[in-house]
Amino acid sequence: MICAEIRNQIESGLLVPGDRIPSETEMMLQFGVSKMTAARARQELSMLRMIYAVPGIGSFVAGKAKPLSRLLGAKAKTN
């Protein structure tokens, strides 16, 4: 259910590469599931290579992602 919903959002373009997906806690609240179920959904999306995790930051839609500096909140330098 969770995996299918997030996968649908990615495939429809609602979530694009570099967008953060909900944390396990957010998934638990949003979908009314256990932590194990939320973790399993993230693992399945990761195995499908639809998302990737940045330790301590979150999980993001795979593809041409936003630069890590944007994820960390750093301002991009302009030349």
N, CA, C and O atoms as a GROMACS GRO file, in nm:
protein
  316
    1MET      N    1   0.082  -0.120   0.000
    1MET     CA    2   0.000   0.000   0.000
    1MET      C    3   0.087   0.126   0.000
    1MET      O    4   0.069   0.212  -0.086
    2ILE      N    5   0.179   0.137   0.095
    2ILE     CA    6   0.265   0.256   0.102
    2ILE      C    7   0.355   0.262  -0.020
    2ILE      O    8   0.368   0.366  -0.085
    3CYS      N    9   0.418   0.149  -0.050
    3CYS     CA   10   0.511   0.144  -0.163
    3CYS      C   11   0.438   0.181  -0.292
    3CYS      O   12   0.489   0.258  -0.372
    4ALA      N   13   0.319   0.125  -0.312
    4ALA     CA   14   0.242   0.153  -0.433
    4ALA      C   15   0.205   0.301  -0.441
    4ALA      O   16   0.210   0.360  -0.548
    5GLU      N   17   0.168   0.361  -0.328
    5GLU     CA   18   0.130   0.503  -0.326
    5GLU      C   19   0.248   0.592  -0.363
    5GLU      O   20   0.236   0.682  -0.447
    6ILE      N   21   0.363   0.568  -0.300
    6ILE     CA   22   0.482   0.651  -0.328
    6ILE      C   23   0.530   0.626  -0.470
    6ILE      O   24   0.570   0.719  -0.540
    7ARG      N   25   0.527   0.501  -0.512
    7ARG     CA   26   0.568   0.469  -0.650
    7ARG      C   27   0.478   0.542  -0.750
    7ARG      O   28   0.526   0.595  -0.849
    8ASN      N   29   0.348   0.544  -0.725
    8ASN     CA   30   0.253   0.614  -0.811
    8ASN      C   31   0.286   0.764  -0.815
    8ASN      O   32   0.280   0.826  -0.921
    9GLN      N   33   0.318   0.822  -0.701
    9GLN     CA   34   0.352   0.964  -0.696
    9GLN      C   35   0.480   0.994  -0.775
    9GLN      O   36   0.491   1.099  -0.838
   10ILE      N   37   0.574   0.902  -0.773
   10ILE     CA   38   0.698   0.919  -0.850
   10ILE      C   39   0.669   0.906  -0.999
   10ILE      O   40   0.711   0.990  -1.079
   11GLU      N   41   0.597   0.801  -1.036
   11GLU     CA   42   0.569   0.775  -1.177
   11GLU      C   43   0.479   0.880  -1.240
   11GLU      O   44   0.487   0.906  -1.360
   12SER      N   45   0.393   0.942  -1.159
   12SER     CA   46   0.304   1.046  -1.211
   12SER      C   47   0.371   1.183  -1.217
   12SER      O   48   0.317   1.277  -1.276
   13GLY      N   49   0.489   1.195  -1.155
   13GLY     CA   50   0.560   1.323  -1.156
   13GLY      C   51   0.527   1.411  -1.037
   13GLY      O   52   0.578   1.523  -1.027
   14LEU      N   53   0.441   1.363  -0.947
   14LEU     CA   54   0.410   1.440  -0.827
   14LEU      C   55   0.534   1.453  -0.740
   14LEU      O   56   0.558   1.557  -0.679
   15LEU      N   57   0.612   1.345  -0.734
   15LEU     CA   58   0.743   1.349  -0.669
   15LEU      C   59   0.848   1.337  -0.779
   15LEU      O   60   0.838   1.250  -0.865
   16VAL      N   61   0.946   1.424  -0.777
   16VAL     CA   62   1.049   1.425  -0.881
   16VAL      C   63   1.185   1.396  -0.820
   16VAL      O   64   1.201   1.406  -0.698
   17PRO      N   65   1.284   1.360  -0.903
   17PRO     CA   66   1.416   1.330  -0.850
   17PRO      C   67   1.467   1.440  -0.755
   17PRO      O   68   1.463   1.559  -0.786
   18GLY      N   69   1.513   1.394  -0.640
   18GLY     CA   70   1.565   1.485  -0.538
   18GLY      C   71   1.463   1.521  -0.432
   18GLY      O   72   1.501   1.571  -0.325
   19ASP      N   73   1.334   1.497  -0.458
   19ASP     CA   74   1.232   1.524  -0.356
   19ASP      C   75   1.246   1.427  -0.241
   19ASP      O   76   1.277   1.309  -0.260
   20ARG      N   77   1.223   1.476  -0.120
   20ARG     CA   78   1.229   1.393   0.000
   20ARG      C   79   1.098   1.316   0.012
   20ARG      O   80   0.990   1.371  -0.009
   21ILE      N   81   1.109   1.188   0.046
   21ILE     CA   82   0.988   1.111   0.074
   21ILE      C   83   0.966   1.111   0.225
   21ILE      O   84   1.057   1.142   0.301
   22PRO      N   85   0.846   1.076   0.269
   22PRO     CA   86   0.819   1.077   0.413
   22PRO      C   87   0.911   0.983   0.491
   22PRO      O   88   0.950   0.877   0.441
   23SER      N   89   0.945   1.023   0.612
   23SER     CA   90   1.024   0.937   0.701
   23SER      C   91   0.937   0.819   0.745
   23SER      O   92   0.816   0.819   0.722
   24GLU      N   93   1.000   0.719   0.809
   24GLU     CA   94   0.922   0.606   0.859
   24GLU      C   95   0.815   0.654   0.957
   24GLU      O   96   0.702   0.606   0.953
   25THR      N   97   0.850   0.747   1.044
   25THR     CA   98   0.753   0.799   1.140
   25THR      C   99   0.638   0.868   1.070
   25THR      O  100   0.522   0.850   1.106
   26GLU      N  101   0.670   0.949   0.968
   26GLU     CA  102   0.565   1.017   0.892
   26GLU      C  103   0.476   0.917   0.820
   26GLU      O  104   0.354   0.935   0.813
   27MET      N  105   0.536   0.810   0.766
   27MET     CA  106   0.457   0.706   0.699
   27MET      C  107   0.365   0.637   0.799
   27MET      O  108   0.250   0.608   0.767
   28MET      N  109   0.416   0.611   0.920
   28MET     CA  110   0.336   0.547   1.023
   28MET      C  111   0.211   0.630   1.053
   28MET      O  112   0.101   0.576   1.064
   29LEU      N  113   0.229   0.760   1.066
   29LEU     CA  114   0.116   0.848   1.096
   29LEU      C  115   0.023   0.865   0.976
   29LEU      O  116  -0.099   0.860   0.991
   30GLN      N  117   0.081   0.884   0.859
   30GLN     CA  118   0.002   0.909   0.738
   30GLN      C  119  -0.081   0.787   0.696
   30GLN      O  120  -0.196   0.801   0.654
   31PHE      N  121  -0.020   0.667   0.707
   31PHE     CA  122  -0.087   0.547   0.657
   31PHE      C  123  -0.142   0.457   0.768
   31PHE      O  124  -0.209   0.358   0.740
   32GLY      N  125  -0.114   0.492   0.894
   32GLY     CA  126  -0.163   0.412   1.005
   32GLY      C  127  -0.105   0.272   1.010
   32GLY      O  128  -0.177   0.175   1.034
   33VAL      N  129   0.028   0.262   0.985
   33VAL     CA  130   0.095   0.132   0.983
   33VAL      C  131   0.203   0.126   1.090
   33VAL      O  132   0.235   0.226   1.154
   34SER      N  133   0.260   0.008   1.109
   34SER     CA  134   0.368  -0.010   1.206
   34SER      C  135   0.500   0.038   1.146
   34SER      O  136   0.512   0.059   1.026
   35LYS      N  137   0.598   0.056   1.235
   35LYS     CA  138   0.732   0.097   1.191
   35LYS      C  139   0.791  -0.007   1.096
   35LYS      O  140   0.858   0.029   0.999
   36MET      N  141   0.767  -0.134   1.124
   36MET     CA  142   0.819  -0.241   1.039
   36MET      C  143   0.762  -0.232   0.898
   36MET      O  144   0.835  -0.250   0.800
   37THR      N  145   0.634  -0.204   0.887
   37THR     CA  146   0.569  -0.191   0.756
   37THR      C  147   0.626  -0.070   0.681
   37THR      O  148   0.651  -0.078   0.560
   38ALA      N  149   0.645   0.041   0.750
   38ALA     CA  150   0.702   0.161   0.687
   38ALA      C  151   0.846   0.134   0.641
   38ALA      O  152   0.885   0.175   0.532
   39ALA      N  153   0.924   0.065   0.724
   39ALA     CA  154   1.062   0.032   0.688
   39ALA      C  155   1.066  -0.061   0.567
   39ALA      O  156   1.151  -0.046   0.480
   40ARG      N  157   0.973  -0.155   0.562
   40ARG     CA  158   0.966  -0.249   0.450
   40ARG      C  159   0.934  -0.175   0.320
   40ARG      O  160   0.990  -0.207   0.215
   41ALA      N  161   0.845  -0.077   0.327
   41ALA     CA  162   0.810   0.001   0.208
   41ALA      C  163   0.932   0.078   0.156
   41ALA      O  164   0.959   0.080   0.036
   42ARG      N  165   1.005   0.142   0.249
   42ARG     CA  166   1.128   0.213   0.207
   42ARG      C  167   1.229   0.118   0.147
   42ARG      O  168   1.292   0.150   0.046
   43GLN      N  169   1.244   0.000   0.207
   43GLN     CA  170   1.340  -0.099   0.157
   43GLN      C  171   1.301  -0.144   0.016
   43GLN      O  172   1.387  -0.158  -0.071
   44GLU      N  173   1.173  -0.168  -0.006
   44GLU     CA  174   1.127  -0.210  -0.138
   44GLU      C  175   1.151  -0.103  -0.243
   44GLU      O  176   1.196  -0.133  -0.354
   45LEU      N  177   1.121   0.023  -0.210
   45LEU     CA  178   1.146   0.134  -0.303
   45LEU      C  179   1.295   0.148  -0.333
   45LEU      O  180   1.335   0.179  -0.445
   46SER      N  181   1.377   0.124  -0.231
   46SER     CA  182   1.522   0.131  -0.249
   46SER      C  183   1.570   0.017  -0.340
   46SER      O  184   1.653   0.040  -0.428
   47MET      N  185   1.517  -0.103  -0.320
   47MET     CA  186   1.555  -0.217  -0.405
   47MET      C  187   1.514  -0.194  -0.550
   47MET      O  188   1.579  -0.243  -0.642
   48LEU      N  189   1.405  -0.120  -0.570
   48LEU     CA  190   1.360  -0.086  -0.705
   48LEU      C  191   1.441   0.031  -0.763
   48LEU      O  192   1.423   0.070  -0.878
   49ARG      N  193   1.531   0.084  -0.680
   49ARG     CA  194   1.616   0.199  -0.717
   49ARG      C  195   1.534   0.323  -0.748
   49ARG      O  196   1.573   0.407  -0.830
   50MET      N  197   1.420   0.334  -0.682
   50MET     CA  198   1.335   0.452  -0.699
   50MET      C  199   1.371   0.560  -0.598
   50MET      O  200   1.342   0.678  -0.619
   51ILE      N  201   1.434   0.520  -0.486
   51ILE     CA  202   1.476   0.615  -0.384
   51ILE      C  203   1.617   0.581  -0.338
   51ILE      O  204   1.668   0.473  -0.365
   52TYR      N  205   1.679   0.675  -0.270
   52TYR     CA  206   1.808   0.653  -0.207
   52TYR      C  207   1.806   0.725  -0.073
   52TYR      O  208   1.733   0.822  -0.054
   53ALA      N  209   1.887   0.676   0.020
   53ALA     CA  210   1.892   0.734   0.154
   53ALA      C  211   2.020   0.812   0.174
   53ALA      O  212   2.127   0.773   0.126
   54VAL      N  213   2.009   0.923   0.244
   54VAL     CA  214   2.125   1.002   0.288
   54VAL      C  215   2.122   0.993   0.440
   54VAL      O  216   2.036   1.054   0.505
   55PRO      N  217   2.217   0.917   0.499
   55PRO     CA  218   2.214   0.897   0.644
   55PRO      C  219   2.206   1.029   0.721
   55PRO      O  220   2.281   1.123   0.694
   56GLY      N  221   2.114   1.034   0.815
   56GLY     CA  222   2.096   1.153   0.897
   56GLY      C  223   2.015   1.264   0.832
   56GLY      O  224   1.985   1.364   0.896
   57ILE      N  225   1.980   1.246   0.705
   57ILE     CA  226   1.907   1.350   0.631
   57ILE      C  227   1.768   1.300   0.592
   57ILE      O  228   1.668   1.365   0.623
   58GLY      N  229   1.760   1.186   0.525
   58GLY     CA  230   1.632   1.131   0.482
   58GLY      C  231   1.645   1.049   0.357
   58GLY      O  232   1.756   1.018   0.313
   59SER      N  233   1.533   1.012   0.299
   59SER     CA  234   1.529   0.936   0.174
   59SER      C  235   1.470   1.024   0.065
   59SER      O  236   1.379   1.103   0.089
   60PHE      N  237   1.524   1.008  -0.056
   60PHE     CA  238   1.491   1.096  -0.167
   60PHE      C  239   1.463   1.017  -0.292
   60PHE      O  240   1.512   0.905  -0.308
   61VAL      N  241   1.385   1.076  -0.382
   61VAL     CA  242   1.354   1.015  -0.511
   61VAL      C  243   1.483   1.011  -0.592
   61VAL      O  244   1.554   1.110  -0.604
   62ALA      N  245   1.511   0.894  -0.648
   62ALA     CA  246   1.633   0.875  -0.727
   62ALA      C  247   1.620   0.940  -0.865
   62ALA      O  248   1.509   0.974  -0.908
   63GLY      N  249   1.730   0.956  -0.931
   63GLY     CA  250   1.735   1.019  -1.063
   63GLY      C  251   1.833   1.134  -1.056
   63GLY      O  252   1.922   1.134  -0.971
   64LYS      N  253   1.818   1.229  -1.143
   64LYS     CA  254   1.903   1.347  -1.136
   64LYS      C  255   1.859   1.428  -1.015
   64LYS      O  256   1.762   1.505  -1.021
   65ALA      N  257   1.930   1.409  -0.908
   65ALA     CA  258   1.891   1.470  -0.781
   65ALA      C  259   1.945   1.612  -0.766
   65ALA      O  260   2.036   1.654  -0.836
   66LYS      N  261   1.885   1.682  -0.673
   66LYS     CA  262   1.934   1.815  -0.637
   66LYS      C  263   2.072   1.798  -0.573
   66LYS      O  264   2.098   1.695  -0.510
   67PRO      N  265   2.159   1.896  -0.587
   67PRO     CA  266   2.291   1.886  -0.525
   67PRO      C  267   2.278   1.865  -0.375
   67PRO      O  268   2.187   1.919  -0.312
   68LEU      N  269   2.371   1.787  -0.317
   68LEU     CA  270   2.370   1.759  -0.174
   68LEU      C  271   2.371   1.887  -0.092
   68LEU      O  272   2.311   1.892   0.015
   69SER      N  273   2.440   1.990  -0.141
   69SER     CA  274   2.445   2.117  -0.068
   69SER      C  275   2.304   2.174  -0.048
   69SER      O  276   2.277   2.235   0.055
   70ARG      N  277   2.215   2.156  -0.146
   70ARG     CA  278   2.076   2.203  -0.132
   70ARG      C  279   2.003   2.122  -0.028
   70ARG      O  280   1.921   2.175   0.047
   71LEU      N  281   2.032   1.991  -0.024
   71LEU     CA  282   1.967   1.905   0.075
   71LEU      C  283   2.009   1.943   0.216
   71LEU      O  284   1.930   1.932   0.310
   72LEU      N  285   2.133   1.987   0.230
   72LEU     CA  286   2.186   2.024   0.360
   72LEU      C  287   2.153   2.168   0.397
   72LEU      O  288   2.183   2.212   0.508
   73GLY      N  289   2.092   2.241   0.305
   73GLY     CA  290   2.050   2.378   0.333
   73GLY      C  291   2.157   2.483   0.304
   73GLY      O  292   2.139   2.600   0.337
   74ALA      N  293   2.266   2.443   0.244
   74ALA     CA  294   2.372   2.539   0.211
   74ALA      C  295   2.331   2.619   0.088
   74ALA      O  296   2.263   2.568  -0.001
   75LYS      N  297   2.374   2.744   0.084
   75LYS     CA  298   2.346   2.827  -0.032
   75LYS      C  299   2.445   2.797  -0.143
   75LYS      O  300   2.565   2.781  -0.118
   76ALA      N  301   2.395   2.788  -0.265
   76ALA     CA  302   2.481   2.763  -0.379
   76ALA      C  303   2.562   2.888  -0.411
   76ALA      O  304   2.512   3.001  -0.401
   77LYS      N  305   2.687   2.867  -0.448
   77LYS     CA  306   2.772   2.981  -0.486
   77LYS      C  307   2.744   3.017  -0.630
   77LYS      O  308   2.723   2.930  -0.714
   78THR      N  309   2.744   3.145  -0.659
   78THR     CA  310   2.728   3.190  -0.796
   78THR      C  311   2.858   3.252  -0.842
   78THR      O  312   2.927   3.320  -0.766
   79ASN      N  313   2.891   3.228  -0.967
   79ASN     CA  314   3.016   3.282  -1.024
   79ASN      C  315   2.988   3.404  -1.106
   79ASN      O  316   3.081   3.463  -1.161
   0.00000   0.00000   0.00000
